[in-house]
Amino acid sequence: MSKLLKHKFNSTIESKLVGTRLNTFISEFLSNSGHFLILKNLSDVALYGWQTYITDPTEYLLIGAMVIQTFYLSKPGASRFFGNLIGVSIYTLIDLPVDGAEFLQNPSHFVFWAFSLAIAALQSIRYHWKPTLERWTIPLESVVRMLMLLGFYLVVSIGINPNQQDNLPLLQKFSSAATHKYLVASLFLVGLLLGFQRLQIIIQQRQLQETAGLLRNLAEWGMGSHAVNTAVNNPEGLEFQQCNRAILFMDIRGFTSWCEQTEPKIVASVLNSYYQHVEPAAAHSQPLRITLTADEIMAIYATPEQAVTAAQVMQKAAVEILSPYGIGAGCAVHCGTVVEGLFGGEEARTYTVIGDVVNTAKRLEGATPAGEITISDAVYRRLDCKLTVKPRVAIALKGKAEMLTAWQLVPLIIS
């Protein structure tokens, strides 16, 4: 399948596995950037009151800065070190000229910078420098976040008594009180436990994503990207329904007798090379399903235009691979109404189409010489007779009284 189509089919499934950009934005805010914003704002409210907080423009500046930081960090491949410093840097660059020396004397700004740097360093180690250390950095990062709560608690305590000479005794009293020792120890241990829990969740999530990705690949190989994408986004779309489809068959002529005269290793090598070149050619025209059975290829397309284009490219690839061995493949395209959906029992099901159109397409392919392409009259008329063709002898189909009109598609030079 072409890279563009592969990306289109997988985008929705991928978003379910790893989340959309909006999900990533919300997750980043709730798990990281929002912590700074909430604790900083709560400390300001505790010190100055709601009225001052609401009327202070710098508080809205901080909200905007943290939104910018969240937006950047939610992008794939973002620098975790510089990204975690966006909010505090924007806030400092704009508020410092306004407050002057008072900005540097505000302990909340020191705490803001200190913990921003600590989180930035830990996440840089985890995401960029030493990802193998995540078993240590994730719990440690959780501890730092809990201690950030303690840091802003001290900011509020110092702010209640703004005289600088009283700060040292206040800190000494804080560190000696049994209740505060309990608070520090509790925050540390709870942070550690939450960190190990977070680590466990990340490991399990990664394992689930890897397993889901493997199952997705297996499902696409067995059922096709169209069926997998439909099953994820619109399961009702796989119920039995009548629809117009173009069916393409390609089969190697004289393959059985050739196999009897050729070494098995050569047969396997040629057949594998045949699939490796012809299947991408079929996938380029965006099929709904490609099925490989022995030396036969069946492809389902939404339109005859796609199927005919695919047949031309596939035949060119087949000639290049098979002609050196004195063999070739016949190809045919037919279109019409089919029954489409999931067929099978409880243990095994597959997405495919059935009906007279499929049978007719197979009969046309069986009557096509090696190296040639046959299209039905229905395909020829659907394309407004714009194709360059030669009439074929009318083909008799088993169970039908009328002969089938068919056309040989004149090869085009495809670069």
Disulfide bonds with the S-S distance in Angstrom:
none
